[in-house]
Amino acid sequence: MSGRPASVELVVVADADALAEEAARRVLSSAAAALAARGTFALALAGGSTPRAAYAHLATAETDWSRWHVFFGDERVVAPDHPDSNERMARAAWLARVPIPAAHVHRVRTELGAEAAAADYESELRRTLHAAPGTVPVLDLVLLGLGPDGHTASLFPGSAATRERERLAAAVHDAPKPPPERVTLTFPVLAAARALLVLVSGRDKAPALAGALAQDDPPQELVARDLRRAHGRLVWLADRAALGR
Ligand code: 6PG
């Protein structure tokens, strides 16, 4: 991926609660800007445990939900009511508690299996964001997490999905973080987004965050480091523990 991001920023907050509040505030301000500029707001969600509290804050927000489109940055290939489902987590914390049109929650159809679900998700992105073949759809904001091994979304070190430069969504069959079967947005989509907000909480993330922010390349592949080459605004939102403080 070539090019430089519009800007890179590290924002440090006291703890996980402050991170959730700040993340929700930033999502809402991005939404307000997108709605004012384009009449719609297209957001991709982070999975895992870190964003859940921020989603709970969004459940009480005042906004025109009818103009939001919500995608998933990655999904585990499990049933939508399975405890490992990112969709389930986001619905329970937020989406099921606000009047967002059902058709505007663009779930990953995991029931199709990883490969077919990834292809289906690419079509869904293109259709919803009006991206012609050969072009990359532009999301307004992508929320991401960070794994201790430096993965983000379900782009794990050494995986084919991480190297993917053509398709918008890819299947993952051997994720080192369970469950192994996943669907993830690929780097071209992350790179094209207007803004990326990476949520990082906890001491166990400190080495990966330090590596992602370091000037020099660390010895091992650190996938999240490649976010520096995204075209949009890149914000790392971390709590003090994630900075090792
Ligand atoms: C997933 C995620 C993944 C996550 C990181 C951090 O579905 O597992 O999208 O990329 O963001 O692994 O996970 P935690 O927030 O649970 O630490």
Boltz pocket constraint, residues with backbone or C-beta under 6 A from the ligand:
constraints:
  - pocket:
      binder: B
      contacts: [[A, 46], [A, 47], [A, 48], [A, 49], [A, 50], [A, 51], [A, 74], [A, 75], [A, 76], [A, 86], [A, 144], [A, 145], [A, 146], [A, 147], [A, 151], [A, 152], [A, 153], [A, 154], [A, 177], [A, 178], [A, 199], [A, 201]]
      max_distance: 6.0
